[in-house]
């Protein structure tokens, strides 16, 4: 950094001129502006574009993890719904898994597929037609399923608390019939 003394200044009221890496700066404001420009240039050359980041995070990661989650949840429902596995906790877990599958599916439809369509410039039939038609239905459904998932998580927590801390009362309170009522009331609330 090279600084000029007072006799070399351009004007009487100007601040000292500073020469720094091909930039001539006359005040702190222009120095800050120049530093901001340098930071933006560095950021733009080293960081991937926001469009690429959205494609990787939403398009690739969300869709991949979501599809794996759907497969895992389907396997869980298959195992937990066997006649030998009928219990209050398994009934609640089936309901929770169902809500999670709805949340995952709506996330893929609302965030994953549109980013894939935008970045790859393919499936225009989805991004320009189907996406606009299903969003008014899918978005509220996703919020309802998310709320149902939270309620069933609390239900599972309470059911497990009673089963562990109050085992004698659990035989009366934590029955399969009551668990079906809890789950069905959450599912019925979803469609009203």
ABEGO torsion letter per residue (X at the ends): XBBBBAAABABAABBBBBBBGGBBBABAAAAAAAAAAAAAAAAAAABBBAAAAAAAAAAAAAAAAAAAAAAAAAAAAAAAABAAABBAAAAAAAAAAAAAAAAAAAAAAAAAAAAAAAAAGBGAAAAAAAAAAAAAAAAAAAAAAAAAAAAAAAAAAAAAAAAAABAAAAAAABBAAAAAAAAAAAAAAAAX
